[in-house]
Structure formats: structure tokens, C-alpha cells
Amino acid sequence: MKRFASLLVLMLSLSAAAADLVGLGSITFPTSATGPAQERFLRGVTILHSFGWKQARTEFQAAQELDPDFAMAYWGESLCYNHPLIGERDLDTPREILGRLGETPEERLAKAPTEREKGFVAAVEALFFGEDDTLARRRAYTAAMRSLHEAYPDDDEVAAFYALSLLMSAGPAGEAMRSNVLAGSIALQLLDRNPNHPGAAHYAIHAFDDPVHAPLALPAAYVFADIAEKVSHARHMPSHIFIQRGMWERVSASNQSAYEAAVDLWEPGDSLGDMLHSLDWGQYGDLQRGDYDRAAVWIQRSEGVREHAEKEPMVAGIIPQVRARMAIEREAWDPRPVTDESPATQLLATGLGGVHTDDLALAEAAADRLSALAEEASAEDGDRSYYARNSKPLQIMVKEVGGMLAIARGDTDAGLALLAEGVAVAESMRPPNGAPNPLKPVHELHGEALLAADRPREAVDAFEASLLRTPNRPLSLRGLARAHAALGEHAEASALYGRLLEGWQDRDVAWKAEAQTYLAARRGAMPGL
């Protein structure tokens, strides 16, 4: 509470109709309440827009204490217990909160004095008390918010929560894209009206969180990067766009800030989710920057929370993941023994490392264990296993290690065919919206294998495809430069090597010397350049 109290000191310039919270953004959300209860409510909604669940709950509960019949305070708290963009985790608590407002839907709606407030309350009734499954209830919520938006087209908060409802109820890929674009357009219009609105910036980022649409959300990412400095999720979210634009310095800074906010807020018993997520992405950003010392710090931080592994399985998974990523990105192989407990990320690094260090027996052991994990995942209940719910990355890892192992054994055609199958699996997935999964992008690995097989023209295509999915990724830029050089396309190769030197001139990275040597040789061959 002491840390939260220090946060509240920063929240100034409040009125009954508008909140301009220093460091948290600004909203206009008039309700039937007035005075301190309304002020606490405004704080809560402003933080809710940044998904600061814990902080927002404190504000809504304070508003309820000040005004026990303030229906919108219960509405706000009910929305703090389920992340709207992932699977539902807690349906009972929102129902209990709304039950405190009134025992029946009629009693709860009666506590909302205006038609607009009744609309908000009716929407969460559909979300939390519907009899259907999660997606059906979310779509009912969206329908209620759509009706409210049509009734109040100029209401910014109705617009913001309608945009979020579109994101949370999206269905299969094609349908989801249409829904996301609509949500993003609403959010960007709101951001144009209020350039400091946390929800507008936040929801635009989520709406356009893919490599194709990410440029549309870049202005929103810049805005959100300066909002909600004490909310970890808010500090992290801009990196969803920065990572897809290859803006590595900003990816690193965003997740460092998110990590610090998560550590500052955490108390015993809290989830470590925000902390681990920013740790994961922060390390990836630092590796792309070529800052290996900072990348190693993230590994130390992951080790520092090992004691929580029994309670939170994410902890057990993050430690081998950041170690494996370090090996893969640095191409500094540290193959580890293969056991039945070896996680998939470690097996990927071990398998690729075994190939690169000519320990083919170890690579085969990793390949076999990855195949076994894939078979186990296909047989498991989707509620029990990450890879049962997300099997395609594991399928790709099987083909990556198997393909490289076949090539190492002299069967290049079979190995390239396996890698091409991995590319096909990746193409069937939603485009990446963060750090690569698997850790080694299969398009990039395919390009490296094609180049090694003296097929540089095909390698160019593979590396260009990789860069469309993961822009400005240095290993893909290096591979593309090598492929153009192998084809004698020296202008293209020189431009790429020059880009690598310019972007990483202050870093001690492996490709720096390669770029310098190539460019020096070209100047020697053509002294007039």
C-alpha cells in the first residue's frame, strides 16, 4: 500500500467530469456520482485502460466505500479480474462483485440512474452472467457495447470500451482481422480527439499488432510510451509495435521500464506474469541490439525468481528459454544434456548447437525428444499443455532440428525439404507479434541452409520473407547480405552491410567485422567509390 500511496500523490488535476492523471493519461467520463467517489472512479477507469488491474481495483473499491450504491464503481471492478484478450480465468469474482451491487439483474440496473449507465451495467451482465461459453458471452458483450455506441456516438468512453469489446470477441483469423481493424479505426479516431487517452493508444496497439498493420499504430505506441509509468502492462505494450518495426533501442527501454514497474508493484502472493513477460521481451530486444552484457542480466533476473517455479510454471519455462535464446542469437553454442525433463526451447538450442559443433549424436537425441514432445502434445487435453494449445511452434522446432541434422549427415535435399515444411507451418500461423516463436525463425534458418547449399537466389527469397515477418533482424540482414554477395550483387550486399554497420556501430557483434571486411574489399576493388 505504501508504494501505491506514492503513486496516488502523482494523480492531480481531477474534476468530477474529467481525469487528467499525471503520468496516466486523461479521460472524460461523467457519471451520476460526484465528489471523491467520482474522483476515485475516474482514477480507476484511467488505470483500467492500461490494464493495471491491481491498481484499478483499489480505486473502484474506494469509490464503493464512499458511495455504496455507485453502480459504475462495481461495473469497473468487475472488469479487473479477467484479461479481456486472453482466456477467461475467473468468472466467479466478477459475479460476486456485481452481486454486491444487487442480487438480481433488475436490482443492479435499478442502481444505475441514467440510460447510459444502465447500458454499461447491462453489458457486463451479458459478459459475466450469460449461460454460454466465454466467446459467446464476449460477443454478447460486444453487441451490447455496439448498441450503446450507436446510442451515444460522441461519447469517448463508450467508444473506447466498444473498441476493446471488438478486440476481445474476435473469432477466427479472417474474422478477427476485420474486427481488429474496426476496433483500431475507432481507437485512432478517439486518439485524434484526445491525444492523451490511454485506452485509445492502448487499443490501437492491440488492434494493429501484426507486421502488416503495425505502422498504423506507431504514433499510438509513441503516445502510450509516455503514459502509465507505474503500470507494467502499459510500459510493455509499445514494444509490440516497436519490435515489429525493428526499433531495438525502444524495445529494450520499454521492457526495462515494464520490468521495473512490475517489480515495484509486486507483493508476495501476486502473479509474476508481467515481470516475466517483460523479462522475456527485454532480453530479445537487447540481443537484437547486440548488447550481450544486458542480455545476460535478464538471465540473472530469471534465475532470481526460481524459488517461485513451483507456484508459477512460467518461471520454470523462462529460465531455459532466455538461456537458449542467448545461445541461438549469439551463435555461441552451449549444448546441454538431453533428458526427459528438457524443455522444448532448450532442446532447440541443443539440437542446433549439436549440429554446429559436430556432435550429431546429441543433435539426434534433441530431435528425438522434440518429436516425442510433439506426439505427447497432440494427445493431451488442450487445457493442460501450452504446446497442446499451441502445437505449431513445436512442430516447426522438430523440422528445424531434423532438417539441420539431415543436412549435417549429407542428405541436403531431405534437410531442406524438412525446413521448407517448417516454413509452411509458420506461414499457416498468425504473423508474429513479438519475439520469434520458435526462438530461431524458420525462414531465417531455411535461408542459411540454402546459402550453405550454394543456392543463394533461393536464400535471398527466404531472408526477405524472414525480414517481412521480423523487420530489421540483424541475422536475417546478414544472411541477405551474404546471399547477394554470393550472387555478385555487390550494390545490394554493400547497402545491407552498410546498414548493419550503421545500426550496430557501437556494438561488438560478430557481423560487424564481416561487414567491415566486405566493404573494405569492395572499396579496394573499386577505389573510386
C-alpha positions, 0 to 999 in steps of 0.5 A: 500500500505504501508504494501505491500511496506514492503513486496516488500523490502523482494523480492531480488535476481531477474534476468530477467530469474529467481525469487528467492523471499525471503520468496516466493519461486523461479521460472524460467520463461523467457519471451520476456520482460526484465528489471523491467517489467520482474522483476515485472512479475516474482514477480507476477507469484511467488505470483500467485502460492500461490494464493495471488491474491491481491498481484499478481495483483499489480505486473502484473499491474506494469509490464503493466505500464512499458511495455504496450504491455507485453502480459504475464503481462495481461495473469497473471492478468487475472488469479487473479480474479477467484479461479481456484478450486472453482466456477467461480465468475467473468468472466467479469474482466478477459475479460476486462483485456485481452481486454486491451491487444487487442480487438480481439483474433488475436490482443492479440496473435499478442502481444505475440512474441514467440510460447510459449507465444502465447500458454499461451495467447491462453489458457486463451482465451479458459478459459475466452472467450469460449461460454460454461459453466465454466467446459467446458471452464476449460477443454478447458483450460486444453487441451490447457495447455496439448498441450503446455506441450507436446510442451515444456516438460522441461519447469517448468512453463508450467508444473506447470500451466498444473498441476493446469489446471488438478486440476481445470477441474476435473469432477466427483469423479472417474474422478477427482481422476485420474486427481488429481493424474496426476496433483500431479505426475507432481507437485512432479516431478517439486518439485524434480527439484526445491525444492523451487517452490511454485506452485509445493508444492502448487499443490501437496497439492491440488492434494493429499488432501484426507486421502488416498493420503495425505502422498504423499504430506507431504514433499510438505506441509513441503516445502510450510510451509516455503514459502509465509509468507505474503500470507494467502492462502499459510500459510493455505494450509499445514494444509490440509495435516497436519490435515489429518495426525493428526499433531495438533501442525502444524495445529494450527501454520499454521492457526495462521500464515494464520490468521495473514497474512490475517489480515495484508493484509486486507483493508476495502472493501476486502473479509474476506474469508481467515481470516475466513477460517483460523479462522475456521481451527485454532480453530479445530486444537487447540481443537484437541490439547486440548488447550481450552484457544486458542480455545476460542480466535478464538471465540473472533476473530469471534465475532470481525468481526460481524459488517461485517455479513451483507456484508459477510454471512460467518461471520454470519455462523462462529460465531455459528459454532466455538461456537458449535464446542467448545461445541461438542469437549469439551463435555461441553454442552451449549444448546441454544434456538431453533428458526427459525433463528438457524443455522444448526451447532448450532442446532447440538450442541443443539440437542446433548447437549439436549440429554446429559443433559436430556432435550429431549424436546429441543433435539426434537425441534433441530431435528425438525428444522434440518429436516425442514432445510433439506426439505427447502434445497432440494427445493431451487435453488442450487445457493442460499443455501450452504446446497442446494449445499451441502445437505449431511452434513445436512442430516447426522446432522438430523440422528445424532440428531434423532438417539441420541434422539431415543436412549435417549427415549429407542428405541436403535435399531431405534437410531442406525439404524438412525446413521448407515444411517448417516454413509452411507451418509458420506461414499457416500461423498468425504473423508474429507479434513479438519475439520469434516463436520458435526462438530461431525463425524458420525462414531465417534458418531455411535461408542459411541452409540454402546459402550453405547449399550454394543456392543463394537466389533461393536464400535471398527469397527466404531472408526477405520473407524472414525480414517481412515477418521480423523487420530489421533482424540483424541475422536475417540482414546478414544472411541477405547480405551474404546471399547477394554477395554470393550472387555478385550483387555487390550494390545490394550486399554493400547497402545491407552491410552498410546498414548493419554497420550503421545500426550496430556501430557501437556494438561488438557483434560478430557481423560487424567485422564481416561487414567491415571486411566486405566493404573494405574489399569492395572499396579496394576493388573499386577505389573510386567509390 
